[in-house]
Every structure is written in structure tokens, then in C-alpha cells.
Amino acid sequence: MYSQGMNTRALIVLAVFCALPGCVTETTYTGQNSTQREVGPDLKAAAQTRLDLGIQYLRQGNTEQAKFNLDRALQYDPNNPRVQIGFAYFYQQVGNFKAAEESYKKTLDIDPLNADAMNNYGAFLCDRGRFDEADLAFNNAVAQPGYVKIADTYENAALCALQNRRNDKANEYYRLALGYNPLNPRLLLDLAELSMKDGKLPDVEAYLSRFADVSAETQSSLWLRLRLAQAMDKPALLHKFGTELVRQYPTSQQAKRYLANDY
């Protein structure tokens, strides 16, 4: 049985790099030996600006300038957990996993109740195949008072459980995530897929019905619908959804498999 995206989708790294208001930093860049003019006494705001620049450069593939700005951010505000998370993200991207883990641990030393750091550390651990540690990190994150990104973290826990071939735990975490974000089409589709794997056809129908209320059909949802129709021995519906899949997504792998009667 072919499924799309659940086991390979990247875990959610929570955005903790957003700029603080009131920044009074001005910077002029001329390459590595840039000329800086820092205006004002707000070092925390200056550190946030450097952090934002560092992450921006990293996403552009400029690791040299990324590291330069992250180092400056650390100089301005050495006890800012966001800066340490920024370093962890940097080291993950360049493949220095030992340094990345050290940065996550420094973050939690500075701020032991930082749920965003726990979530991101959990995603890191899961990517490294350390599933039990990742599960603990996710559960620690959702247990923190005032934490509002619970749905994202439970979704991460579900994706990690799938990587660990624990569909039972994944189902549990997806249901918890859906409780906090009941209109999330991604969660509804993933729960429908899991129900399909478990042979719970009425649950598949229910989740797909809810999915249709909040989202347009996707190649994944149409593929699941035609497989459901096949499982329920409804060839007319199978043909209907297969035809729609080919019409909307003619180059998709699902469309090719439908045309090859491989479902």
C-alpha cells in the first residue's frame, strides 16, 4: 500500500527567531570584514537583529556570514536561549551534530522550562534515531505551563513514532494534536491514512469527510479516497476519484500508479 509523505515529512522546528520590536541596530556589510555601526544601548535587541541576520544568511546558504552574525548575537546577549537555539539550528544545517546537541543543552541550562527548545531538541533527537529521548523531549515540552504550540509538538511526536514504527503511539499523538487543532487538514489526512493502514474504514471515511470541510482535495487525499473505494468494493467511486486524480495531478506518482492499476 502506497502512502505519501507521512513517514518522510520533516518534523516541525518551531520558529523562535522572530525579531523583537524596538531594535535600534544599524549595520552596513561589505563582506566578511564588514563595517558595523551599532546605535543605542539595547544589546538584547541588537542580539536579536544579529540572530535574525544569521538565520537569514544560513537559509541562503551563506554559512560564513551566518556564523559571523550568530557570534555577534552571542557577544551581545550570552544568556539568551534564542541565540543558543540559533546556534543549534546552524550546527544541524552544517552537519556538526555534536555541537548542535551541546547548544540545545546550553539552551535548557539557561532556561530549563523553554518548551520551544524542548520541541526542537526532540526533533533533532528523532532525526538522529534517538526515539525514546525524542519522545521524552516532546512530552516535556507539552507539559510546560503556558505552552501554546501543543498541537505542533504532538504532531512531531506522532511523526517520530511513525519513524520508530510505532503506529499505535502515532495514532495517539495525532489524536491529541487534533484535539488542540481540530481544523488542521494535515492532521485529518494523516489520521485517515493511519486508519486505512489499520483497516478501520469507517474512521477513514469520517476523517476524509472532515478533511473535505476544511481543505480542497490534494493528490494524497484523492489517492486515499480511491484506495478506500477499492477496499469497500465500490469501483464506480474508485474510477471517479482516480479520474479526478489524473485530471488535477497528471504528473504525480499517485496518478501514474492509478493508471497502472497499482493501488
N, C-alpha and C positions, 0 to 999 in steps of 0.2 A: 504494500500500500504506500502510495506516494504522498508525502506531506510537504508543505512549502514553508520554510522559514522558522519554524518553532525551535528546532534544535540548533540552528546556526545563527539565530538573531543575536546581535550584540547585547550584552547587559546594559542597563541604564546607568550611566555615570551622571550623578546629579550635578547640575550647573551651580557651582559655588564661586564662580569667578566674576560675577556681575559687578559693575562699577559702583562704588559708593558715591552718594551725592556730595556736592560741595568740594570737589577736588580742585586744588589750586596749583597744579603742577604743569609747567610748560617744558617741553623737551624738543630740541632740534637735533635730528640724526644726520650724520654724514658717514655712515658705515660703522665698522666696529669701534673706531676711535671717535665716537660721537661727541658732540658738544651739547652739554646739558645746562639748562638754566632752571633751577628749582625755585619756585616762587611761593612764599608763605610757609607758615610753621606747621602745617598739618601733615606730619610724617605718615600718619595712618592712611590718609587719602593719597599721598604720594606713593606709598607702597601698593595701594590698590591699583593705581594707574599703571605702575610698573608690572604688576601681576597681570592685568588685562592685556598689556602690550606683549608680555612674554607668551601668554597663551595664544594670542593672535598670531604672533610670529611662528609659534610651534605648529599651529594649524595650517600655516602657509608653507611649512617645511623648512623654515629658516631656524635651525636649531641653535646656531651661534648667537643670533640676536635674542632668541627665546631665553637661553641661559643667562645672557648678559642682563636682561631685564628682571629675571627672577632673582638673580643675585642682588640686584639693587633693591628689589622689594624686601628681601630678607634683611638687608642692612637697615632699611628704614623702619621695619616693624618685625623684629626677630621672633616675637611671640604670637604672631598672627597665624591661627590654624589654617586660614585660607591659603596663605603663602606655602605652607608645608604641603597642602593638598595639591597646589600648583606644581611643586617640585615632584610629587609622586606621579602626577599625570605626565610631566616631562620625562621622567625616567622610564615610565612604562612605554612611552612612544619611541624612545631611543633604544629600548631593549635592555636597560640596566635594572633588572628586576630586584636585585638585592638592595640597591639604593632606593628604589620605589617603595619597597616594604619598610625600610628604615624611615622614610619620610612619613608614611602612614602612621607608624608607631610614634614618631615625634609629634604628629598632629594630636594623637589621642593622649599623649603625655601632657601636652599643653591644655587640651580641652577634652577630658575623659568622657563627656556627655555629648560630644559632637556627632549627631546621628548621620549627617551627610557624610562625614568621614567614615563612619562605620559602614554605610551603604557602599561607598566607593571602594573601601578596603575589601568588602565582601565580594564585589565584582572582580577585583584584582585576584583575590584568592581563588575564586571559581575558575577564572581564566587559566590559573596555574594548576588546576586539577585538585586543589585542596578543598574538597567539597564540604567536609564536616566543619572546618574552620569558617568557610564562607557562610554556611547556614547559621552558625552561631553569630557571626557578624551581622547578618541581616536581621535576625531576631533581636539582637541587642539594639539595633537601630530603631525598630518599630516600638520598642519598649520605652523609648525616651519620652519624657513628658513634653508636650508641646510640639512634637514632631508632626508635620503636616503632609509629608510625602510618603505616607504609608503604602498607598497603592503601588507606587513605583518600586518600593523596596520589596513588597510581597511578590510583585511580578518578577523582579530579579531572582528572588528565592525560588520561584517556580521554574524559571528558565535554567537555573543552576541545578535544580532537582532533575530536570529533563536530561541535562548533560551527564548527570550521575545515574541515569536510567532508573530514576525513582518516580515513575508516573503517578504513584499514589500520593506522594508528597507534593508533586507539581500540581495535581488537581486540588489539593487542599489549599495551597498557596494562591492559586488562581482564583479560587472562590473567595478567599479573604480579600484579595486585591479588588475583585469585582464588587464586594460589599462596600468598599471605600470609593469606588469609581464605577458605578453601575452602567454608565453610558459609554464606556470605553470600547470601541468596536474591536480593537486588537485583543482585548481580554476575552470578549464574547467568542471571537473566532477561534482563539486558542483552546478555550473550553469545549467548543464544538468539536474541534479536532481530537482532543483527548477523549471525549465521549465516543467519538467514532472508533478510536482505537480500542476502547473498552467494550464496544458493541452495544452501547446504550443509545439506541436510535431515537427514542422519544426525547432524550436530552439534547441530541444533536439538532433535532427539529426545533426545540424550544430556543436554544441559543442562536440558531440561524434566524429565527423569527425576530428575536430581539436585535440581532445584528442588522437586519433589514430596516428596523425602525430608526437606526442612528447612522447608517452608512450606505453609500452606493455599493453595488456589487463589485468585488475585486476578482482577480483571476483565482486567488486562493479560495474565496467563498464560493465561486461558481464550480470550481473543481470539487470542493467538498459537497456541494449540493448534488452534483451528478453522481458522485460515489454513494451518497445517501440514497438517491433514487435507485441505483443499482442494487444496493443492499436490501431495499424494500420491494424489489422486483416491480419497479414502475418504469418500463422502458420509454414511455412517452415523455416522462419528466427528464429522464436521462438524456434523451435526444434534445429536449428543449434547452436544458442548461448547457449541454455540450455545444449546441449550435451558437448559443449566446457567448460562450467562452471563445469560440473560434472567431466570432464576429468582432468582439471587443478586444481580444488579446491574441491575434492570429500568430504572433511570433513566440508566444510563451511556451515553456516546456509542457505546461498542462494541456494546452491546445494540441500540441504535437502528440502527446500521449493519447488524448481522446481520439484523434484522427487515426491513430494506430491501434485503437481498441485495447489500449494498455491502461486499464484502471481497475 
